[in-house]
Amino acid sequence: MSFLLSSGVATPPGPLTRSRGPFLGVTRLRVSAVADHRSTAHPGRMADLDRSRNLWPQIADDLRRRLHAGEWEPGERFPGTVALAAEYGTAQATTQKAVVTLRAEGWLRLEVGQGNYVTDAPPESP
């Protein structure tokens, strides 16, 4: 298979090189897959967010509530930020801020290369 070099990036020949960037068509596929997941995952979660305020604290509050309710068992792998972003209808960076907050509070522990896991002992409630 031959590749075209454009700005130092190898791109395969064909319809993908006709767009404004390398592999733009592949990116569109992934975005549409996430959009499909958003519409079927938890449609009520998107409506619960107040878009006039910062979203990540609202997501952190909801995830904290769900953790406290036992939706995920201690030691269980926590959903990734891509799945959470699709569920809440937000950018991945937004859900990442919420997950980092939960880790700092002691709800989650990070295992490098594996993901986030629910801690055995949740933090004390104020």
N, C-alpha and C positions, 0 to 999 in steps of 0.2 A: 504494500500500500504506500502511496506517495503522500507527502505532506507539503503544504505551502507554508513558507515562513513569512510572517507579517509582524513587524515590530518585535522580532525576536521570539515570537510565540508560534509554535508549530500547530497548524490547524489542518484537518483533513480536507481534501478537495470536495466540492459538492455544494449543496444548497446552504449549508451552515456558514460557508465563507462569504456568502452574498449579503449577510446581515452586517450590522455595524461592529461586531466584535466576534472574537473566536467563541464558538460553541454557544452562541446566543440562543439558538433553538433548543439546546439541551436545558439551559436555564429556564426557558419558558415551560418546558415539560415538567420540571421539578416544581415550579411555582404553581402550575395548574393542578398537580397532584396534591400539594398542600391545600390549595383552595378547595378541592373536592373533599379533603379530610375535614376542613373547617366546617363545611356545610352539614356534615353528617356526624361529627364527633360529639360535641355537646353544644347544640345550638343555643341553649339558654345562657351559657357562660359568657358569650360575647355581649349579650344584651345587658348583663349585670354590671358591666364596667361603665363608670362615669367618664366619658371621653373628654370632659372639660378639666379633669385633674390628671396628675401623673398616674400612669397605669400600673407601673411596677409595684408600688405599695399596695394597691388594691389586689393585685395578683398574689402578692406575698401573704396578705391577710386571708384570702380565700384558700390558698394552699395550706396555711397554718391551721385554719379551721378544719380542712379536710384531713390533715395529719392528726389533729387532736381527736377527730371523730373515728379514727382508725381505718381510713380508706386504704392506707398502705400499712402493712405490718412491720414491726421492727426487724431490721435486717433485709427487708425487701428492696429491690432496686427501684429507685425513684424515676419517673418518666424523664426523658431528655428534654432539652430546651426547644428542640424543633417540634416535638409532639405537643409540648405545652403551648408553644406559640400558635400552632394550628388550632388547638383547643380554645384558646382565648381570643384568637383573631388578632394577634399582635406580632410585632417583629421579634425575632429570636433574641436580640439584645435586651429587649424589655423583660422577657421571661428569665434571661440569664441574671439580670439584676435582682429579681425576686428570689431566685435559687441561691445566689451568693448571700443574700440577707438571711435566708433560712439556715444556711451552713454556719454563718457567723453566730446565729442564735443557738445553735446546737441541735436543730431538728434533723439535719442531714450531715453525713460525712462523705468526703470525696475519696474515692479510690482511683488514683491516677491510671488512666487507660481503661477503666472499667465503668466509671460513672458515679452518680450519687446514690447513697443508700440511706434508708431511714435509720436513725440511731436507736439503740436499745432503750435508752432512758431519755424521753423527751425533756426539754427544759422545764423548769418550774414555772407555773402560771403566776402572774403578778396578782 
